[in-house]
Amino acid sequence: MYGDTVAWRSHKQSCIALSTCMAEYRALSDVCQEIISLDKATRDITGENNYPVTVWCDNISAGKCTEMDGSNKLKCFDDDVEEIKQKLRDRENRGLKSKISVTHGDFIKCCVNEGKIKVKWINTVENEADIFTKPLPPQSHNYLRDKIFRVNGGI
């Protein structure tokens, strides 16, 4: 927020993903929830919203899935946006529960469609989150560490 990190976490996902695309897509859902929560908190203080928020994703397929009405990579997220919105309204009205993967897909697409987030691709070499999610060689680790802490005048 305003060029600085205000929330960051790394944890194991609660269910098994069948592909890296699905794992990244589920992580995007968590990010969307965090963004909405942070926006509510800052809106109470500043009176302004921070939308749209750019979310950086190093998985091209997961990013593309947020742009499409249907998704060829994720069979369980294959509805158009209007159908997703209708399903969300129906579930809310009837109190129905659904598969967790369908709920995540619906939520992300609604956030994108409503202009709350923009998902953009980032090369894994530049992805600061990788320092928390995978073992890196010392050179990559040091580069990302310095980038996060803006060492040497902000890289």
JOVENSUL-V444684 format. One line per field, one symbol per residue. phi: phi as a letter, one per 40 degrees, with the letter a starting at -180 (. if undefined). psi: psi as a letter, one per 30 degrees, with the letter a starting at -180 (. if undefined). burial: 1 if it has 24 or more other C-alpha atoms within 12 Angstrom, else 0. Layout:
phi->???
psi->???
burial->???
//
This chain:
phi->.fgbcbaaabacccbcccaccccccccccccdccccccccccccccgbcbccbcbcbcbdcccccccccbbccbdcbbbcccccdcccccccccgcbbdcccccccccccccccgcbbcbcbcdccccccccbacbcdccdcccdccccfcgggc
psi->khflkfkklklklflkkfleeeeeeeeeeeeeeeeeeeeeeeeeefgklgkkkkkkkgjeeeeefffkelkfejefhhlleeeeeeeeeeeeefgkllkeeeeeeeeeeeeeefgelkkkkkkfefjfffffflklleeeeeeeeeeeghkhgj.
burial->00000000000000000000111111111111001101100000000000001111111011111111101011011110100110110000000000001111111111110001111100000011111000000000001110110000000
//
